[in-house]
Structure formats: C-alpha cells, structure tokens
Amino acid sequence: MRNAAFLAFALALILLQANMNRLLAPIGLHGWTPSMVLPLVVFLGVHEPSMARGAVLAFVIGHALDLFASAPIGLFTFVYVALWWLARVVGVRLAAQTVPTQMAFAFGFSLVQSLVILVLLAVFGADPQRPVELSYIVLPHSTATALFAPLVFRVAERLHQAAAAAAPRTQEVAR
C-alpha cells in the first residue's frame, strides 16, 4: 500500500509539473518549472529503510518521468536512481527536518540533477548545442524546485507516517 501511495503521489506530481510548464512558459517564465518529483526521490533516499524498495521506487518514478516528459528512455531513470543513492549516502535524515534545510537540499540536488543531465545529453545526445541551450535554465529550475520542496516533503512525510501507522494493524490482521 505504501509503495502504491508513493507512486500515485509521484504520478500526480509529474502531471502537476507538466501543467505548470504549460502555464509558466507562455508568460515568459521558461525554465522556472520545478522538478516536483525530485524532492520525493530525495525524501525516499533519506527515509526509506529498505534499500531495494527505495531503489525500485526511484527507478519507477524516473521511468514514468521519461515516458511522460518524452525524454530519452533511461535518462531520468538513471538520474533519479543515482540521486536516490546519493541522498542515501549523504544521509541527511536529521538535517532535512526544517523548511530551510529542505529547500537547501532540494536546490543542491536539483543542481546535481541538472549537471548530470547536461553531461549525459552532451555525451549521448544527437544535438551538441542542446546542453548549452539548457544550461541557461539550471538556476531558475533549481530555485523553483527548492521553493516547492517543503510542500512535497510535507505530503511525503504524511504518507510515510500513515503507512507506518497502518503496518501494525496489517500485521495484527494477518495473525
């Protein structure tokens, strides 16, 4: 149930992100579209106790973003699993409890995400000029991601707590 809740939340965030792009681009805010699922992947890296479950969730979220964003298949899949692993290694569990630290981590991870995507596009992309064009939106994208990160962290924390509260009841029913 917890996995389904996180995946449904990720799908809703992907759809919200796509619609925000449609709203912001025509009014001249191209590049200010946040990565809504990036804070969720960071949250999973910090709070998910199971390595296998966290990696699979990051993989599925990245693959869904590949499909919905019409990105090269495997680009966001690879990047999100790598960022999940990085969040796991950094272990920012205690530091990601306040809004300013959540925003700082989201900004930092968004910069890393953008850098990895630009490098992968430069190495494997068909258009060598594309990464240069995209480099101009890295800072606005990271700033917008940081602004929305506390909201994503708050909802993900509630999902995590609801799943933890439901786990003992599920075990009692199984007995």
C-alpha positions in Angstrom: 0.0 0.0 0.0 2.8 2.4 0.9 4.5 1.8 -2.5 1.3 2.5 -4.3 0.7 5.7 -2.3 4.2 7.0 -3.2 3.8 6.0 -6.8 0.3 7.7 -7.1 1.8 10.8 -5.4 4.7 10.8 -7.9 2.3 10.5 -10.8 0.2 13.4 -9.5 3.5 15.4 -9.1 4.5 14.6 -12.7 1.2 15.7 -14.0 1.3 18.9 -11.9 4.8 19.6 -13.2 3.7 19.2 -16.8 0.8 21.6 -16.3 3.0 24.1 -14.6 5.2 24.1 -17.6 2.2 24.9 -19.8 1.2 27.8 -17.5 4.6 29.3 -16.9 6.2 29.1 -20.4 3.7 31.4 -22.2 4.1 34.2 -19.6 7.8 34.3 -20.0 8.9 32.1 -17.1 10.5 29.5 -19.3 12.9 27.4 -17.1 11.1 28.2 -13.8 9.2 24.9 -13.9 10.2 22.9 -10.8 11.1 19.3 -10.7 8.3 18.2 -8.5 9.3 14.6 -8.1 13.0 15.3 -7.2 12.2 16.2 -3.6 10.2 12.9 -3.3 13.2 10.9 -4.6 15.4 12.7 -2.0 12.8 12.0 0.7 12.8 8.3 -0.2 16.6 8.3 -0.1 16.6 9.8 3.3 13.6 8.0 5.0 13.1 4.7 3.2 14.5 1.9 5.4 14.6 -0.8 2.6 17.3 -0.3 0.0 15.6 -2.5 -2.6 12.2 -0.8 -2.2 13.7 2.7 -2.3 15.8 1.9 -5.4 12.8 0.4 -7.2 10.6 3.3 -6.3 13.2 5.8 -7.6 13.6 3.6 -10.8 9.8 3.6 -11.5 9.4 7.3 -10.8 12.3 8.1 -13.1 10.9 5.8 -15.8 7.5 7.4 -15.5 9.1 10.8 -15.9 10.9 9.5 -19.0 7.6 8.4 -20.5 5.6 11.5 -19.7 8.3 14.0 -20.5 9.2 12.2 -23.7 12.8 12.3 -22.6 15.3 9.7 -23.9 14.3 6.5 -22.3 16.6 5.8 -19.4 17.7 9.4 -18.8 15.6 10.3 -15.8 15.5 6.6 -14.7 19.3 6.6 -14.3 19.5 10.1 -12.9 16.8 9.5 -10.2 18.3 6.2 -9.1 21.7 7.9 -8.8 20.2 10.8 -6.9 18.3 8.4 -4.6 21.6 6.6 -3.9 23.4 10.0 -3.3 20.6 11.0 -0.8 21.0 7.7 0.9 24.8 8.1 1.1 24.6 11.6 2.3 22.2 10.5 5.0 20.6 13.9 5.6 17.9 12.4 7.8 18.3 14.8 10.7 19.2 17.8 8.6 16.1 17.6 6.3 13.6 18.3 9.1 13.2 22.1 8.7 11.9 24.1 5.8 15.2 25.9 5.1 17.3 22.7 5.0 14.7 21.0 2.8 14.9 23.9 0.4 18.7 23.9 0.5 18.9 20.1 -0.1 16.3 20.4 -3.0 18.3 23.2 -4.5 21.6 21.3 -4.2 20.1 18.0 -5.6 18.5 19.9 -8.4 21.8 21.4 -9.4 23.4 17.9 -9.3 20.5 16.5 -11.4 20.8 19.3 -14.0 24.6 18.8 -14.2 24.2 15.0 -14.7 21.5 15.5 -17.3 23.6 18.1 -19.2 26.6 15.9 -19.2 24.6 12.9 -20.4 23.0 14.9 -23.2 26.4 16.3 -24.2 27.9 12.8 -24.4 24.9 10.8 -25.8 22.7 13.5 -27.4 22.3 14.0 -31.1 22.4 17.8 -30.9 25.7 19.1 -29.4 24.2 22.6 -28.9 21.2 21.4 -26.8 23.1 21.2 -23.5 24.5 24.7 -23.9 20.9 26.0 -24.5 19.6 24.1 -21.5 22.4 25.4 -19.2 20.7 28.8 -19.0 17.7 27.4 -17.2 19.6 25.4 -14.5 19.4 28.2 -11.8 15.7 29.1 -12.3 14.8 25.4 -12.4 16.7 24.7 -9.2 15.3 27.7 -7.4 11.7 26.7 -8.4 12.4 23.2 -7.2 13.6 24.5 -3.9 10.5 26.6 -3.4 8.2 23.6 -3.9 10.3 21.1 -1.9 8.8 21.8 1.6 5.3 21.0 0.2 6.4 17.7 -1.3 8.4 16.8 1.8 5.3 17.5 4.0 3.0 15.3 1.9 5.6 12.5 1.6 6.1 12.6 5.4 2.4 12.2 5.9 2.3 9.3 3.5 5.2 7.7 5.3 3.6 8.2 8.8 0.3 6.8 7.6 1.9 3.7 6.2 3.9 3.2 9.4 0.7 3.6 11.4 -1.1 1.1 9.2 1.7 -1.5 9.3 0.9 -2.7 12.9 -2.8 -3.1 12.1 -1.9 -5.1 8.9 0.3 -7.4 11.0 -2.5 -8.0 13.5 -5.0 -8.8 10.8 -2.5 -11.3 9.3 -2.3 -13.2 12.6 
